[in-house]
Amino acid sequence: MATETAAASTTSLQVTNDDARGTLIVSASTGATPNGTADVEQLRWVGSQFIYFLDIPCVEIYAYPSSPSTSSDEPNETESDDPSETESDEPSGTDSSDSSSRPCIRSAEFVRTLIEGVMDMEVSMDHLERRDEAERKIISGDNLARLLIPWARGLLLEREHLALDPVHLEHGRRAKSVLLREIQAFDDAAQQVCPLDDEVLYSLGAFLICVSKCASVAYGDDKAFGWLDNTRVMEDLYYVVRRRLESSWGSWMADEMERVLDAGIPFIAYATSCQPTLNKVATRTGIINMDRDPKNIPHVAPGCTCALVKPSMDAVRTSYSEDDVPAVIFDGNGLTVRPASKGPYVAISHVWADGLGSSTEHGLPLCQVARLDALVRKLVPDGAFWHDGLCVPSPKTQRPTWQRAIRLLARIYAGADKVLVVDGGVRTQCSLAKPVEECLLRIATSGWAQRIWTLQEGVLARELYFEVADGFIDCSHFDGDASFITSCLIPTLRYRRYDGDSKFQRRLSQRPRCSLNDLIRLMRLRSVTCPEDEPLAIAGLLGIDAAPLAEIRNGEERMRALLLEVREVPRNLFLFGWSAKRLSIPNFTWAPASLTAVYWPGERDDVAICTEEGLLSDVTVVRFPSTVGQVCGMLRVVDTVESTFQEARSGERDSGEEFPQVFDANGTAYCELELSPRVNSEVIFNGFLTNCKPEALVPIREYAVAIVYIESISYQATLGGDTRLRCKYVGPGRVKWSTSVAGSVVSLGEGASVQATVEMTAVRVT
């Protein structure tokens, strides 16, 4: 790795600040040194960027020597913002297999070089290094934060005044050059025959990301400082951080870990330093506390034996029959029912795993009702509230009333003056005094954030409150710097964010409306105890009446009815979902049984039409001779319509931007096809579908596809008389396109030479 130190612009100025949120001392004698007394918990944010430095072991690192063009702090005149264009993977004259030919660089030297180059001042490493509990010499992550974050915050405050300052602009140019060089060196080091140790890779990777974020804020060029995202090492880095998070939180917390990944590596590093969220939904043994026996409903205090209290069934039934919502009021001894239309009420949002699941027939322990009453009266004057454990009867004994309640669920939460989230983990581990990042972590990984039923409760709420140990927090708690990461970690709050603003709406002025495409993103990693309930739980978000769905007992038929009601569905439904279970209903075998397994939404206008006869869409079809499932291999694909590829062969998009070609001048390309394990090993298929136009295909990139059996050349569709290719859905797959293939035999399966054709056409998928 590069060893040059940046030319320092050190002055005799000593900068001190009594504010624990950020202190940096700069002097001619010692260089820049951190204030060791600064509170690190106050040094996690620079603008909207979350920063978390890890302790870095002081070890030796073998790296490729820097190329002549990037060995100094002066950037090359033709320097590119893309590391892959600036320096080759194997600099000339270097044997990648011979580590003895590489200079031996210590991690401390790498860190010092990078910091001095970015900050443009000398740094005293004596104030950054210390011994850990095992007496190993390390670079302190806390002291890195004390050094870099006050510096970046100071420049952020002055950025508007420095925008045209030639000295500042020159510093930014030099910082970009140093960062680019060191990121390339780090990427090369991670690809060596003897790669970096996991701890070194993890800590240095997080360090590089955090320094890049600080530099982007300080110098105001977000894109230029994002080089690390495009390096080879990022895949290895994410693999390591996943293992670290799993080691810290436990493998049974897999869904919670996936949520944290959306916030980026610095936030993941922070999460690994925290205890797991107390969560009764995710445990070593799976879902617990879902017992609906009223005898097992927990009381507020251990040993309490108070009686169950419940509202009048007749009063609840009457409210629903009059198309109203039954709110309840606690008088200290019992519950009375008051129609919600008569005044404001609070809707309680909770998960059954916390122990408050019940029904109108059974009710809840008096102590639990009293606790809810005390919370609610802080939010609305008369203490009226709606709780499903009190206000929804069992479908086994009161099915007509239950159906009416299900039909009104969206209105219940949208019409409440406030919605209060009651979650045991959030209440126990969050408080008004806790750092905003901890509250974010706890809510994002709570049981409440994992359930499908609570999705509409959070999205539709006029005002959304979370109970914490010493009060309530609402979405405004995450205004400002934390707003962007909040939207990543708690996607239900995206509907409360002002456009282009860093604030959330405390009170919604109009009811949100979601598309099915929106729900794919929102439902990722959520679950429901009874799979057949999923269509009921999301109908209100789609603006669909849940009552007809509630009358259907079969879960697959419910999902089919929901999709038919939506009609325009994302094409991703039949392309994505590598391990998703599909419906077994004729003409709907392409449809996922649950939206939670689709994972990734598509473009808003990338839709297909759902009909009784199947899914209608215009797609790219790749056809080949029939083969049997659970084989994968290479296909030689030839275009059948020459005009389709004129744009691709020109090498330019409409915008004039160059891009890699998949199809050569003869209209030939290659793709590697892989089938999901869900594809039956005995099924026959002869093609696949993708929503990407042939001329837009890019080499190397992986594409989700639908494996199909093309039953006939054409089919006279019932809608509009269009001629459509009839395709029977087989299962999900993925392909990777390339412009060439090694060897002379292109095969799918064992030894068979296969040639495929590609075309854009209208299809009916069944």
C-alpha positions in Angstrom: 0.0 0.0 0.0 1.1 3.5 -0.5 3.4 4.9 2.2 3.7 8.5 1.3 2.5 11.1 3.8 0.4 13.9 2.6 2.0 17.3 2.5 0.7 18.8 5.7 -0.6 22.3 6.0 -0.2 22.4 9.8 -0.5 25.7 11.6 0.3 26.9 15.1 -3.4 27.3 15.7 -4.8 25.3 18.7 -8.5 24.6 18.4 -10.3 23.6 21.6 -13.9 23.2 22.4 -15.6 22.3 25.6 -18.5 20.7 23.7 -18.3 16.9 24.2 -20.0 16.4 20.8 -16.8 17.3 18.9 -13.3 18.5 19.9 -10.1 18.5 17.8 -6.8 19.9 18.8 -4.3 21.0 16.1 -0.8 22.3 16.8 2.5 22.7 15.0 4.3 20.5 17.5 2.0 17.5 17.7 -0.2 17.7 14.6 -3.9 16.8 14.9 -4.8 14.9 18.0 -8.2 13.8 19.3 -9.6 15.0 22.7 -9.6 11.8 24.7 -12.4 13.0 26.9 -15.0 13.6 24.2 -18.1 11.4 24.5 -18.0 8.9 21.6 -21.7 8.4 21.7 -22.1 12.0 20.6 -19.7 11.3 17.6 -21.7 9.0 15.4 -23.2 11.3 12.8 -21.7 13.7 10.3 -24.6 15.3 8.5 -26.8 12.4 7.4 -24.0 9.9 7.4 -23.7 7.4 10.2 -20.1 6.8 11.3 -18.8 4.0 13.4 -15.1 3.2 13.6 -13.9 -0.2 14.8 -10.6 -1.0 16.6 -8.0 -1.9 14.0 -5.3 -4.4 14.8 -1.7 -3.1 14.3 -0.5 -5.9 11.9 1.6 -6.2 8.8 -0.2 -6.1 5.4 1.2 -7.3 2.1 -0.1 -5.2 -0.8 0.6 -4.5 -4.4 3.0 -1.5 -4.9 1.2 1.6 -6.1 1.5 2.3 -9.8 3.6 5.3 -10.8 0.5 7.2 -11.9 -0.9 7.1 -8.4 2.2 7.0 -6.1 2.1 10.6 -5.2 -0.5 12.9 -3.9 -0.7 14.7 -7.2 -3.5 13.1 -9.2 -2.9 12.1 -12.8 -4.4 14.6 -15.3 -6.5 11.8 -16.8 -7.5 10.2 -13.6 -10.9 8.5 -13.6 -13.4 8.3 -10.8 -13.6 4.5 -11.5 -10.9 2.5 -9.8 -11.1 -0.2 -12.4 -10.2 2.3 -15.1 -7.3 3.9 -13.2 -5.3 0.8 -12.2 -5.3 -2.7 -13.5 -5.9 -5.7 -11.2 -2.3 -6.8 -11.7 0.2 -4.0 -12.1 2.9 -4.8 -14.6 6.0 -6.5 -13.3 4.3 -7.8 -10.1 3.8 -11.5 -9.5 0.5 -11.8 -7.6 1.5 -15.2 -6.2 4.8 -14.0 -4.7 4.1 -12.1 -1.5 7.8 -11.6 -0.9 7.8 -9.1 -3.8 5.4 -6.9 -2.1 6.3 -4.2 0.4 5.4 -5.0 4.0 3.1 -2.2 5.2 1.6 -2.0 8.7 -2.0 -1.2 9.1 -1.0 1.8 11.3 1.0 3.3 8.4 -1.9 2.7 6.0 -4.3 4.5 8.4 -2.0 7.4 9.0 -1.3 7.9 5.3 -5.1 7.9 4.5 -6.0 10.3 7.4 -3.3 12.8 6.7 -4.1 12.7 3.0 -7.8 13.3 3.6 -7.5 15.9 6.4 -4.4 17.5 4.8 -2.6 17.8 8.1 -0.2 15.8 10.2 -1.6 13.3 12.6 -0.1 12.1 15.9 -0.5 8.3 15.9 0.6 8.1 19.5 -2.8 9.4 20.4 -4.7 6.9 18.3 -2.9 3.7 19.3 -3.5 1.7 22.5 -3.5 -1.8 23.9 -6.6 -3.9 24.0 -7.6 -6.4 26.8 -5.4 -9.0 25.2 -2.5 -6.5 25.3 -2.5 -6.3 21.5 -1.5 -3.0 19.9 -4.5 -1.5 18.1 -5.7 1.7 16.6 -8.6 2.8 18.7 -11.9 3.2 16.9 -13.1 5.6 19.5 -10.1 7.9 19.0 -10.5 7.7 15.2 -14.0 9.1 15.8 -12.7 11.8 18.1 -10.2 12.8 15.4 -12.2 12.7 12.2 -15.8 13.5 13.1 -15.1 17.0 14.7 -12.9 17.8 11.6 -15.7 16.8 9.2 -18.4 18.5 11.1 -16.3 21.7 11.2 -15.9 21.7 7.4 -19.6 20.9 7.0 -20.6 24.0 8.9 -18.3 26.1 6.7 -19.0 24.2 3.4 -21.1 27.0 1.9 -18.4 29.6 2.5 -15.6 27.2 1.3 -17.4 26.1 -1.9 -15.3 28.6 -4.0 -12.2 28.7 -1.9 -9.3 27.5 -4.1 -7.3 26.1 -1.2 -10.3 24.1 0.0 -11.0 22.8 -3.5 -7.3 21.8 -3.8 -7.5 19.9 -0.5 -10.6 18.1 -1.8 -8.8 17.1 -5.0 -5.8 15.8 -3.1 -8.2 13.9 -0.7 -9.8 12.2 -3.7 -6.5 11.2 -5.1 -5.3 9.7 -1.8 -8.6 7.9 -1.2 -8.6 6.4 -4.7 -5.1 5.1 -4.3 -5.6 3.6 -0.9 -8.9 2.0 -1.9 -7.2 0.4 -4.9 -4.4 -0.9 -2.6 -6.9 -2.3 -0.1 -8.9 -4.0 -2.8 -5.7 -5.6 -4.2 -4.5 -6.7 -0.7 -7.9 -8.4 -0.1 -7.5 -10.4 -3.4 -4.0 -11.8 -2.5 -3.2 -15.5 -2.4 -3.0 -15.0 1.4 -5.9 -12.6 1.9 -6.4 -10.3 4.8 -7.5 -11.8 8.1 -11.3 -11.4 8.7 -10.8 -9.0 11.6 -8.3 -6.8 9.6 -10.6 -6.9 6.5 -13.6 -6.0 8.6 -12.0 -3.1 10.6 -10.1 -1.6 7.7 -13.1 -1.9 5.4 -15.3 -0.1 7.9 -12.5 2.5 8.4 -12.3 3.2 4.6 -16.1 3.5 4.3 -16.3 5.9 7.3 -13.3 8.0 6.1 -15.0 8.2 2.6 -18.2 9.4 4.2 -16.5 12.0 6.3 -14.6 13.2 3.2 -17.8 13.4 1.1 -19.4 15.6 3.7 -16.3 17.7 4.2 -15.7 18.3 0.5 -19.2 18.0 -0.9 -18.8 15.3 -3.6 -20.8 12.2 -2.6 -20.3 10.4 -5.9 -16.6 10.8 -6.1 -16.1 9.3 -2.6 -18.1 6.2 -3.3 -15.4 4.2 -5.1 -15.3 1.4 -2.5 -18.9 0.3 -3.5 -17.5 -0.8 -6.9 -14.6 -2.8 -5.8 -14.1 -6.5 -5.7 -13.6 -6.6 -1.9 -17.1 -5.4 -1.1 -18.6 -8.8 -1.6 -16.0 -10.3 0.8 -16.6 -7.5 3.3 -20.3 -8.1 3.4 -19.7 -11.8 3.9 -17.5 -11.1 6.9 -19.9 -8.6 8.5 -22.8 -11.0 8.1 -20.7 -13.6 10.0 -19.8 -11.0 12.6 -23.4 -10.0 13.2 -24.5 -13.7 13.3 -21.8 -14.4 15.9 -22.9 -11.4 18.0 -26.7 -11.8 17.7 -27.2 -15.5 16.9 -28.2 -17.3 13.8 -31.8 -17.5 14.9 -32.0 -13.7 14.5 -31.5 -13.9 10.7 -34.3 -11.7 9.7 -33.3 -9.0 12.1 -29.7 -9.1 10.7 -31.1 -8.7 7.1 -32.9 -5.5 8.2 -29.7 -4.0 9.6 -27.8 -4.7 6.4 -29.9 -2.1 4.6 -28.3 0.7 6.7 -24.8 0.0 5.5 -21.6 -1.4 7.0 -21.0 1.4 9.7 -24.4 0.7 11.1 -23.8 -3.0 11.0 -20.6 -2.5 12.9 -22.5 -0.5 15.5 -25.2 -3.3 15.8 -22.6 -5.9 16.4 -21.4 -3.9 19.5 -25.0 -4.0 20.9 -26.9 -6.7 22.7 -29.6 -8.3 20.5 -33.1 -6.8 20.7 -35.4 -8.6 23.1 -37.7 -10.2 20.6 -40.2 -12.9 21.3 -41.0 -13.5 17.7 -37.5 -14.7 16.7 -36.0 -17.2 19.1 -33.9 -20.4 18.9 -37.0 -22.5 18.7 -39.0 -20.2 16.4 -42.3 -18.4 17.2 -43.3 -18.6 20.9 -46.1 -17.2 23.1 -48.7 -17.6 20.3 -50.9 -19.7 22.6 -54.4 -18.2 22.5 -55.5 -19.9 25.7 -56.6 -17.0 28.1 -55.1 -18.9 31.0 -51.7 -18.2 29.6 -52.0 -14.5 29.0 -49.2 -12.9 31.1 -50.0 -10.4 33.9 -48.0 -7.2 34.4 -46.3 -8.5 37.5 -45.2 -12.1 38.2 -47.6 -13.7 40.7 -50.5 -11.5 39.9 -53.8 -13.4 39.7 -56.3 -10.6 38.8 -59.3 -11.5 36.8 -59.9 -11.1 33.1 -62.0 -8.2 32.0 -63.8 -7.9 28.7 -66.4 -5.6 27.0 -70.0 -6.6 26.3 -70.1 -8.9 23.3 -73.5 -7.4 22.4 -72.1 -3.9 22.4 -69.2 -4.9 20.2 -71.4 -6.8 17.8 -73.8 -3.8 17.6 -71.0 -1.3 16.7 -69.7 -3.5 13.9 -73.2 -4.2 12.6 -73.7 -0.4 12.4 -70.5 0.0 10.4 -68.8 1.6 13.4 -65.8 0.8 15.5 -66.1 -0.3 19.1 -63.7 1.7 21.3 -63.5 0.7 24.9 -63.1 2.9 28.1 -61.7 1.5 31.4 -63.3 2.8 34.6 -61.0 1.1 37.0 -63.1 -2.1 37.3 -64.5 -2.9 33.9 -64.9 -1.8 30.3 -67.6 0.1 28.5 -68.0 0.3 24.7 -68.2 3.7 23.0 -68.6 4.0 19.2 -65.4 5.4 17.8 -67.4 7.9 15.8 -68.3 9.7 19.0 -64.8 10.9 19.8 -61.0 10.4 19.4 -59.5 7.0 20.3 -56.1 5.3 20.3 -55.6 2.1 18.3 -53.1 -0.3 20.0 -50.6 -2.0 17.7 -48.9 -5.0 19.1 -47.7 -8.5 18.3 -49.3 -11.6 19.9 -45.9 -13.0 20.8 -45.7 -10.3 23.5 -48.6 -12.1 25.2 -51.5 -9.7 24.7 -53.3 -11.8 22.1 -56.9 -12.6 23.0 -60.5 -12.1 21.8 -63.7 -10.3 23.0 -64.9 -13.6 24.5 -62.0 -13.9 26.8 -60.6 -10.4 27.3 -57.3 -9.4 29.1 -56.1 -9.4 32.7 -57.3 -6.3 34.6 -53.7 -5.3 35.4 -52.9 -5.3 31.6 -56.0 -3.2 30.8 -55.1 -0.8 33.6 -51.6 -0.4 32.2 -53.0 0.3 28.7 -55.5 2.7 30.1 -52.7 4.7 31.8 -50.8 4.9 28.5 -53.8 5.9 26.4 -54.9 8.7 28.8 -51.6 10.5 28.1 -52.6 10.6 24.4 -56.4 11.2 24.4 -58.4 12.8 27.2 -61.1 10.2 27.9 -58.9 7.1 27.4 -60.9 5.5 24.6 -58.9 2.8 22.8 -59.2 -0.1 20.4 -57.3 -3.3 21.0 -57.9 -6.5 19.0 -57.7 -8.7 22.1 -60.8 -6.9 23.4 -62.6 -5.7 20.3 -62.4 -8.6 17.8 -64.3 -11.8 18.6 -63.1 -15.3 17.6 -64.0 -16.4 14.0 -64.9 -19.8 15.5 -67.8 -18.5 17.5 -68.7 -15.1 16.0 -67.6 -15.4 12.4 -70.0 -12.7 10.9 -68.8 -10.2 13.5 -65.2 -11.2 13.0 -65.6 -10.7 9.2 -67.0 -7.2 9.8 -64.1 -6.4 12.1 -61.6 -7.6 9.5 -63.3 -5.5 6.8 -62.9 -2.4 9.0 -59.3 -3.0 10.1 -57.8 -0.5 7.7 -60.4 2.1 8.7 -59.8 1.4 12.4 -56.1 2.3 12.2 -56.5 5.1 9.7 -59.3 6.6 11.7 -57.6 6.5 15.1 -56.5 9.8 16.5 -53.2 8.1 17.4 -51.7 4.6 17.0 -49.6 3.4 19.9 -47.0 0.6 19.3 -46.7 -1.6 22.4 -43.6 -3.9 22.0 -41.8 -5.5 24.9 -38.3 -5.2 23.3 -38.7 -1.5 22.4 -40.2 -0.6 25.8 -37.4 -2.4 27.6 -34.4 -1.3 25.6 -35.4 2.2 24.4 -35.7 5.4 26.4 -36.0 9.1 25.7 -32.3 9.6 26.7 -30.9 6.8 24.5 -29.0 7.7 21.3 -31.2 7.9 18.3 -29.3 5.1 16.6 -30.2 2.7 19.4 -33.9 3.5 19.2 -33.6 2.9 15.4 -31.9 -0.4 15.9 -34.5 -1.6 18.5 -37.5 -0.7 16.4 -36.1 -2.0 13.2 -35.4 -5.4 14.8 -38.4 -5.6 17.0 -41.1 -8.2 16.8 -43.5 -5.4 15.8 -41.4 -4.8 12.6 -41.5 -8.4 11.6 -45.3 -9.1 11.5 -47.5 -8.6 8.4 -50.5 -7.6 10.5 -48.6 -4.6 12.0 -47.6 -3.3 8.6 -50.9 -1.5 7.8 -51.1 -0.4 11.4 -47.9 1.5 11.0 -48.4 2.8 7.5 -52.0 4.0 8.0 -51.6 5.7 11.4 -52.4 9.4 11.5 -49.9 9.8 14.3 -47.6 6.9 15.3 -46.2 6.6 18.7 -43.8 4.0 20.2 -43.9 3.2 23.9 -40.4 3.4 25.5 -39.2 2.9 29.0 -39.9 6.5 30.1 -42.6 7.8 27.8 -43.3 7.9 24.0 -41.4 8.7 20.9 -42.9 9.5 17.5 -41.5 9.8 14.0 -40.2 13.3 14.7 -37.7 11.7 17.0 -35.8 10.7 13.9 -35.9 14.1 12.1 -32.7 15.6 10.9 -29.5 13.6 10.4 -31.0 10.3 11.1 -34.0 10.6 8.7 -32.3 8.9 5.7 -31.2 5.8 7.6 -34.6 5.8 9.4 -36.3 5.4 6.0 -34.0 2.4 5.2 -34.4 0.6 8.5 -38.1 1.4 9.2 -39.7 1.5 5.7 -43.2 2.1 7.1 -42.1 5.6 8.0 -41.2 6.5 4.3 -44.9 7.5 3.9 -44.5 10.1 6.6 -41.4 11.8 5.1 -41.7 15.2 3.5 -40.4 15.2 -0.1 -36.8 16.3 -0.2 -36.8 17.1 3.5 -35.2 15.6 6.5 -38.3 15.7 8.6 -41.2 13.3 9.1 -44.9 14.3 9.3 -46.1 13.8 12.8 -49.7 13.8 11.6 -50.7 12.6 8.1 -53.0 14.8 6.2 -54.3 12.1 4.0 -54.4 8.3 4.0 -51.5 6.6 2.2 -52.2 4.2 -0.6 -49.8 1.5 -1.6 -49.3 -0.5 -4.8 -48.6 -4.2 -4.9 -45.1 -3.2 -5.9 -44.7 -1.1 -2.8 -45.8 -4.0 -0.6 -43.1 -6.3 -2.0 -40.5 -4.0 -0.4 -42.5 -3.4 2.8 -43.3 -7.1 3.4 -39.8 -8.3 2.9 -38.7 -10.3 6.0 -42.2 -10.1 7.6 -44.2 -13.1 8.6 -47.7 -14.1 9.7 -48.7 -17.0 12.0 -51.5 -18.2 9.7 -50.3 -17.9 6.1 -53.9 -17.7 4.8 -54.3 -14.3 6.7 -51.8 -12.5 4.5 -54.3 -11.3 1.9 -56.6 -10.0 4.7 -53.7 -8.2 6.4 -52.7 -6.2 3.3 -56.0 -5.7 1.5 -56.6 -2.3 3.3 -53.3 -1.0 2.1 -54.3 -1.7 -1.5 -57.7 -0.1 -1.1 -59.4 -3.5 -1.5 -62.4 -4.5 0.6 -61.3 -7.4 2.9 -64.8 -8.7 3.5 -65.1 -10.9 0.3 -61.6 -12.2 1.1 -62.6 -13.1 4.6 -65.4 -15.2 3.3 -62.9 -17.4 1.4 -61.5 -20.1 3.7 -58.7 -21.4 1.5 -55.5 -19.4 1.6 -54.4 -20.0 -2.0 -57.9 -19.0 -3.3 -57.6 -15.8 -1.1 -54.3 -14.8 -2.7 -55.8 -15.6 -6.2 -58.8 -13.4 -5.4 -56.5 -10.6 -4.2 -54.3 -10.6 -7.3 -57.4 -10.6 -9.6 -58.7 -7.6 -7.7 -55.4 -5.8 -8.1 -55.2 -6.8 -11.8 -52.1 -4.8 -12.7 -49.3 -6.7 -10.8 -45.5 -6.2 -10.9 -43.8 -8.5 -13.4 -41.3 -9.3 -10.6 -44.0 -11.5 -9.1 -43.2 -14.3 -11.5 -39.5 -13.5 -12.0 -38.3 -13.1 -8.4 -38.7 -15.3 -5.4 -35.8 -17.9 -5.7 -37.2 -20.1 -2.9 -40.8 -18.8 -2.9 -43.6 -21.3 -2.8 -46.1 -20.9 -5.7 -49.9 -21.4 -5.9 -51.1 -24.8 -7.2 -54.2 -23.3 -8.8 -54.4 -23.7 -12.6 -53.4 -20.6 -14.5 -51.8 -19.2 -11.3 -48.8 -21.5 -10.8 -46.6 -18.4 -11.5 -48.1 -16.5 -8.5 -46.2 -16.6 -5.1 -48.1 -18.0 -2.2 -46.7 -15.1 -0.1 -45.4 -11.7 -1.2 -42.8 -11.9 1.6 -40.7 -14.2 -0.5 -40.5 -12.0 -3.6 -38.1 -9.7 -1.8 -37.3 -7.1 -4.5 -39.8 -4.6 -6.1 -39.6 -3.6 -9.8 -40.1 -0.4 -11.6 -43.4 1.3 -11.0 -44.6 0.9 -14.6 -43.2 -2.6 -15.1 -46.5 -4.4 -14.8 -48.4 -7.4 -16.2 -52.1 -8.1 -16.3 -53.6 -10.7 -14.0 -56.6 -12.5 -15.5 -58.6 -15.6 -14.9 -56.7 -17.2 -17.9 -53.3 -16.4 -16.6 -50.7 -13.5 -16.6 -50.5 -11.4 -19.7 -47.3 -9.6 -20.5 -44.8 -8.6 -23.1 -41.4 -10.1 -22.3 -38.1 -11.3 -23.7 -38.4 -15.1 -24.5 -35.4 -17.3 -24.9 -36.3 -20.7 -26.4 -34.3 -23.9 -26.7 -35.0 -27.6 -27.2 -36.9 -29.3 -24.4 -34.8 -30.5 -21.4 -35.5 -31.9 -17.9 -35.3 -30.0 -14.6 -32.4 -29.5 -12.2 -29.7 -29.1 -14.9 -27.8 -26.0 -15.7 -25.3 -25.0 -18.3 -24.5 -22.6 -21.1 -26.7 -21.6 -24.0 -25.7 -20.1 -27.3 -28.4 -17.6 -28.0 -29.1 -16.2 -31.5 -31.5 -13.3 -32.2 -34.4 -14.0 -34.6 -35.4 -10.4 -35.3 -32.5 -8.4 -36.7 -34.0 -5.0 -36.1 -34.3 -5.8 -32.4 -30.5 -5.6 -32.1 -29.5 -2.6 -34.2 -29.3 -0.4 -31.2 -27.3 -2.9 -29.3 -24.8 -3.4 -32.1 -24.2 0.3 -32.4 -22.8 0.2 -28.8 -24.8 3.3 -27.7 -28.0 3.9 -25.8 -30.4 6.7 -26.8 -28.5 9.0 -24.5 -25.2 8.3 -26.4 -23.7 6.6 -23.3 -21.5 3.6 -24.2 -22.3 0.3 -22.6 -21.0 -3.3 -22.9 -22.6 -5.4 -25.7 -24.0 -8.9 -25.0 -24.9 -9.7 -28.6 -22.0 -9.6 -31.1 -22.2 -8.3 -34.7 -23.8 -11.6 -35.7 -26.5 -11.3 -33.1 -25.0 -14.1 -30.9 -24.6 -14.2 -27.1 -24.1 -16.7 -24.4 -25.8 -17.2 -21.1 -25.4 -19.5 -18.1 -28.7 -20.8 -16.8 -29.3 -22.0 -13.2 -32.6 -23.3 -11.8 -34.0 -22.8 -8.3 -33.9 -25.9 -6.1 -37.7 -25.5 -6.1 -37.9 -26.7 -9.7 -39.0 -30.3 -9.8 -36.2 -32.5 -11.0 -38.5 -34.3 -13.5 -40.2 -31.4 -15.0 -39.7 -30.5 -18.7 -38.9 -27.0 -19.8 -37.8 -25.3 -23.1 -37.4 -21.6 -22.4 -37.2 -18.8 -20.0 -38.7 -15.3 -19.7 -37.1 -12.0 -18.6 -38.4 -8.5 -18.4 -35.2 -7.0 -19.7 -35.1 -6.1 -23.4 -32.5 -7.9 -25.4 -30.7 -4.7 -26.4 -30.4 -3.7 -22.7 -28.8 -6.9 -21.5 -25.4 -6.4 -19.8 -22.6 -9.0 -19.6 -21.7 -10.6 -16.2 -24.8 -9.2 -14.4 -27.2 -11.8 -13.0 -30.8 -11.6 -14.1 -33.9 -13.3 -12.5 -35.9 -15.3 -15.0 -39.0 -17.5 -15.1 -38.4 -21.0 -16.4 -41.3 -22.1 -18.6 -42.5 -24.8 -20.9 -43.8 -23.2 -24.1 -46.9 -25.3 -24.9 -47.7 -23.9 -28.3 -46.6 -21.4 -30.9 -49.5 -19.1 -30.2 -52.7 -18.8 -28.3 -55.7 -16.7 -29.1 -56.1 -14.7 -25.9 -59.6 -13.8 -24.7 -58.6 -10.2 -24.1 -58.6 -8.1 -27.3 -58.0 -11.0 -29.6 -54.1 -10.8 -29.3 -52.0 -13.7 -30.4 -49.9 -14.7 -27.4 -47.3 -17.3 -26.8 -48.7 -19.8 -24.2 -46.1 -20.5 -21.5 -46.6 -22.9 -18.6 -44.7 -21.7 -15.5 -42.1 -24.2 -14.2 -40.2 -22.2 -11.6 -37.7 -19.4 -10.9 -34.2 -19.3 -12.3 -31.3 -16.9 -13.0 -29.0 -16.3 -15.9 -25.7 -14.6 -16.4 -25.0 -13.3 -19.9 -21.6 -13.1 -21.6 -20.2 -12.3 -25.0 -18.2 -15.5 -25.3 -17.6 -18.9 -23.7 -14.5 -21.0 -23.3 -14.5 -24.2 -25.4 -16.3 -25.2 -28.5 -19.3 -27.1 -27.0 -22.1 -25.1 -25.5 -24.3 -27.3 -23.4 -27.3 -27.4 -21.2 -27.0 -30.5 -19.1 -24.5 -33.2 -20.0 -22.8 -32.9 -23.4 -25.8 -31.7 -25.5 -25.0 -28.9 -27.9 -27.8 -26.3 -27.5 -28.7 -23.3 -29.6 -31.4 -20.9 -28.3 -33.3 -18.1 -29.9 -34.4 -14.8 -28.3 -37.3 -12.5 -29.1 -39.6 -9.9 -27.6 -43.2 -11.1 -27.7 -46.6 -11.2 -25.9 -47.1 -14.2 -23.6 -49.7 -15.8 -21.5 -48.2 -17.4 -18.4 -50.2 -20.1 -16.7 
